[in-house]
Amino acid sequence: MKISFIGKRRQSPRDIALINRFMRELELGGAEISIESRLLSTLRDAGAVGADRYTEFTGEDFEADIIVSVGGDGTLLRCAAAAANKDRPVIGFNTGHLGFLADESLEHAPGISSRLLAGEYTVEERSMLEVIVHDEVTPFTRPFNPYALNEVAILRQDTASMISVDTRLDGMQVADYQGDGIIISTPTGSTAYNLSVGGPVIEPNAPAFVISPIAPHALTMRPLVVSHYRTIDLSVTSRSNSYRVSLDGRNMALPLTARLTVKRASVSVRLIHFPGSNFFDTLRTKMLWGVTKR
């Protein structure tokens, strides 16, 4: 079995020791280990035992049966596109802060390694968004990863002026959202940026997306839950000559002539879970959902 590790560069000495132990256990179980260059550099600098005998890779230039994310939710989001393109499951270990998506602990890795190698886990499929750029005036040829696991955000550029986002579902006009922009969120991303602007929490396997305005100019503009079978077309007007699009935090500037189509992606992300874990337990433990001091 081939297992690839993708991780953030900054890891605590304690986490480095746990990562190193986890890799060694997998190797003893017969796994072939490869490590993303930024994480491998950290392990080498820390003098991790055996780091030099593992295969190094950059970007998506690797082969794996399982992808291991070591970091926070941002690291797991970085893994998501690679995992979807390769149709490989991901397990996330949290060495960051909240760890809502990357919810496994390296302290439990000794028991996890044997279960991973034996296939004793469940795989949960999470839907993704795909962005298509249309621009007849200035043809868009820039290479970019069009997939997002959490959300696609349409944002104003670095200016105080608000933008207007004309939003249509399957050609039907929904609204012309005026403000700082809008967020189109998957159920997975409903607990991220969407939640911070007042959007609803959606169960991960629900067939829906959420359109949430950011700092709307009108009190009547509220988050809207729509079917994930819909195609969302967007066009932006602004006093500025450009706007920003963010896909899970990956930003790019586009001219106002560029229109967007956002739809459910044909690929998905498969997350590894073990028996006994569920979304609602994570809500309560990570976000103190419904917890009172009474």
C-alpha positions in Angstrom: 0.0 0.0 0.0 1.2 3.5 -0.9 0.6 6.3 1.6 1.4 9.9 0.9 1.8 12.6 3.5 0.9 16.3 2.9 1.5 18.7 5.7 2.1 22.2 6.8 5.7 23.4 7.2 5.4 24.5 10.8 5.1 21.6 13.2 5.8 21.5 16.9 8.7 19.2 18.2 6.1 17.0 19.8 4.0 16.7 16.7 7.2 15.9 14.6 7.9 13.0 17.0 4.4 11.7 16.6 4.4 12.1 12.8 7.7 10.2 12.7 6.4 7.4 14.9 3.2 7.1 12.8 5.2 6.8 9.5 7.5 4.2 11.1 4.5 2.1 12.2 3.0 2.3 8.7 6.3 1.3 7.2 6.7 -1.6 9.5 3.2 -2.7 8.4 4.4 -2.8 4.8 3.4 0.6 3.5 5.4 2.6 1.0 5.7 6.2 2.4 6.1 9.4 0.3 6.1 12.9 1.7 5.4 16.3 0.3 8.6 18.4 0.1 7.6 21.1 2.6 6.8 18.5 5.3 9.8 16.4 4.5 12.1 19.5 4.9 10.6 20.1 8.4 11.2 16.5 9.4 14.8 16.6 8.1 15.6 19.8 9.9 14.3 18.3 13.1 16.4 15.2 12.6 13.5 12.8 12.3 14.7 9.2 12.1 14.4 7.7 8.6 13.2 10.9 6.9 15.8 10.5 4.1 14.6 7.1 3.0 11.1 8.3 2.2 10.2 9.4 -1.3 9.8 13.2 -1.8 7.2 14.9 -4.1 5.9 18.3 -4.9 2.4 19.3 -5.9 0.3 16.4 -7.2 3.3 14.5 -8.5 2.7 11.3 -6.4 0.9 8.0 -6.4 -1.0 6.9 -3.4 -3.7 4.6 -2.1 -4.3 6.8 0.9 -3.5 10.5 1.4 -2.7 11.7 4.9 -3.1 15.4 5.8 -1.1 16.6 8.7 -2.0 20.2 9.8 -5.2 22.1 10.2 -8.3 22.4 8.0 -6.4 24.5 5.6 -4.0 21.7 4.9 -6.8 19.3 4.4 -8.4 21.7 1.9 -5.1 21.8 0.1 -5.2 18.0 -0.1 -8.8 18.0 -1.3 -8.2 18.9 -5.0 -5.3 16.4 -5.3 -7.4 13.7 -3.7 -10.4 14.4 -5.9 -8.3 14.3 -9.1 -6.7 11.0 -8.1 -9.9 9.6 -6.6 -8.1 8.6 -3.4 -9.4 8.8 0.2 -8.0 11.3 2.7 -7.5 11.1 6.4 -6.8 14.3 8.3 -4.7 14.7 11.5 -5.1 18.0 13.3 -1.9 19.8 14.3 -3.5 23.2 13.9 -6.2 25.0 15.8 -9.8 24.0 15.4 -9.4 20.8 13.3 -13.1 20.5 12.2 -12.3 18.6 9.0 -8.9 17.2 10.1 -10.3 15.7 13.2 -8.0 12.8 14.0 -5.3 13.1 16.7 -1.7 11.9 16.2 -1.9 10.6 19.8 -4.2 7.9 18.5 -2.0 7.1 15.5 -0.7 3.8 16.9 -4.2 2.3 16.8 -5.1 4.0 13.5 -2.1 2.7 11.6 -3.2 -1.0 11.8 -6.8 -0.1 10.9 -5.7 1.9 7.9 -3.5 -0.9 6.6 -6.3 -3.4 7.2 -9.0 -1.2 5.5 -11.0 -1.0 8.7 -12.6 2.3 8.1 -15.5 4.0 6.4 -15.3 6.5 3.5 -17.6 9.5 3.4 -18.0 11.3 0.1 -18.2 15.1 0.1 -19.4 17.1 -2.8 -17.3 19.9 -4.4 -17.8 23.0 -6.4 -16.4 23.7 -9.8 -15.8 27.2 -11.3 -15.8 28.0 -15.0 -14.7 31.4 -16.2 -16.2 33.0 -19.3 -14.7 36.1 -20.9 -15.4 37.0 -24.5 -13.5 40.4 -24.2 -10.2 39.1 -22.7 -10.1 35.3 -23.1 -9.3 33.6 -19.8 -6.3 31.2 -20.3 -4.7 31.2 -16.9 -4.3 27.7 -15.4 -6.0 27.2 -12.1 -7.5 24.5 -10.0 -11.3 24.9 -10.5 -12.4 22.8 -7.5 -13.4 23.8 -4.0 -14.4 21.6 -1.1 -15.6 24.4 1.2 -16.7 27.4 -0.8 -16.3 29.8 -3.7 -16.4 33.5 -2.6 -16.9 36.4 -5.0 -15.3 39.5 -3.3 -14.6 43.1 -3.9 -11.1 44.1 -4.7 -9.0 46.2 -2.2 -11.3 49.1 -2.3 -14.1 50.5 -0.1 -16.6 50.4 -2.9 -19.2 47.6 -2.8 -19.9 45.3 -5.7 -23.1 43.9 -7.2 -23.3 40.2 -8.0 -26.1 39.3 -10.4 -26.9 35.7 -9.5 -29.0 33.3 -11.6 -30.0 29.7 -11.0 -30.5 27.8 -14.3 -31.0 31.1 -16.0 -33.6 32.4 -13.4 -32.6 35.6 -11.7 -32.3 35.2 -7.9 -31.0 38.6 -6.8 -28.5 41.3 -7.5 -26.5 41.0 -4.3 -25.0 44.4 -3.3 -22.3 44.5 -0.6 -18.8 43.0 -0.1 -19.7 39.9 -2.2 -21.3 36.5 -1.8 -20.3 33.0 -0.7 -21.4 29.8 -2.4 -20.9 27.1 0.1 -21.0 23.3 0.0 -22.5 21.4 3.0 -18.9 20.8 4.1 -18.1 24.5 4.0 -21.3 25.5 5.7 -19.4 25.4 9.1 -16.6 27.7 7.7 -16.8 31.1 6.0 -20.6 30.6 5.4 -21.2 30.2 9.1 -19.3 33.4 10.0 -21.6 35.5 7.8 -24.7 34.1 9.3 -25.4 31.2 7.0 -26.9 27.9 8.1 -25.1 24.7 9.1 -25.9 21.9 6.5 -25.5 18.2 7.2 -22.5 17.1 5.0 -24.5 14.6 2.8 -27.4 17.0 2.1 -27.9 17.6 -1.7 -27.7 21.4 -1.3 -25.5 24.5 -1.6 -25.8 27.8 0.3 -25.7 31.3 -1.2 -24.8 33.8 1.5 -24.3 37.5 1.1 -21.3 39.2 2.7 -22.1 42.5 4.4 -25.2 43.1 2.3 -26.5 46.6 1.6 -30.1 45.6 2.2 -31.6 43.8 5.2 -33.7 41.7 2.9 -30.7 39.9 1.6 -30.4 36.7 3.5 -28.6 33.3 3.0 -30.4 31.0 0.6 -30.3 27.2 0.4 -30.5 25.8 -3.1 -30.4 22.3 -4.7 -26.9 21.2 -5.7 -28.3 20.2 -9.1 -28.6 23.9 -10.0 -26.1 25.7 -12.1 -25.3 29.2 -10.7 -24.3 32.0 -13.1 -22.7 35.1 -11.8 -21.7 38.5 -13.2 -20.2 41.4 -11.3 -20.4 45.2 -11.6 -18.3 47.6 -9.5 -16.6 51.0 -9.6 -13.3 49.0 -9.7 -12.3 47.4 -12.9 -11.9 44.0 -11.3 -13.0 41.6 -8.5 -11.6 38.7 -6.6 -12.6 35.0 -6.6 -11.5 32.8 -3.8 -11.7 29.0 -4.0 -11.0 27.6 -0.5 -8.7 30.5 0.1 -6.9 30.4 -3.3 -7.4 33.9 -4.7 -7.3 35.3 -8.2 -8.3 38.7 -9.6 -10.7 38.8 -12.6 -11.8 41.7 -14.8 -15.4 42.7 -14.7 -15.9 41.3 -18.2 -15.4 37.8 -16.8 -18.5 35.9 -15.9 -18.6 32.8 -13.7 -20.5 29.5 -13.7 -20.5 27.6 -10.4 -21.8 24.1 -10.3 -21.5 20.8 -8.6 -18.2 19.2 -9.6 -18.0 15.8 -11.3 -15.3 14.9 -8.8 -15.7 14.6 -5.0 -13.5 14.2 -1.9 -13.6 11.0 0.1 -12.8 11.4 3.8 -11.8 8.5 6.0 -13.6 8.0 9.3 -13.6 5.3 11.9 -16.6 3.7 13.7 -18.0 5.9 16.4 -17.3 9.3 14.9 -20.1 11.4 13.3 -20.8 15.0 12.2 -22.9 15.9 15.2 -20.4 14.8 17.7 -17.8 16.9 16.0 -20.2 19.9 16.1 -20.6 19.6 19.8 -17.0 18.9 20.6 -15.3 21.4 18.2 -17.9 24.2 18.2 -19.7 23.6 21.5 -22.9 23.3 19.4 -25.9 23.5 21.7 -23.8 23.5 24.9 -25.0 25.6 27.8 -23.7 26.3 31.2 -26.9 25.4 32.9 
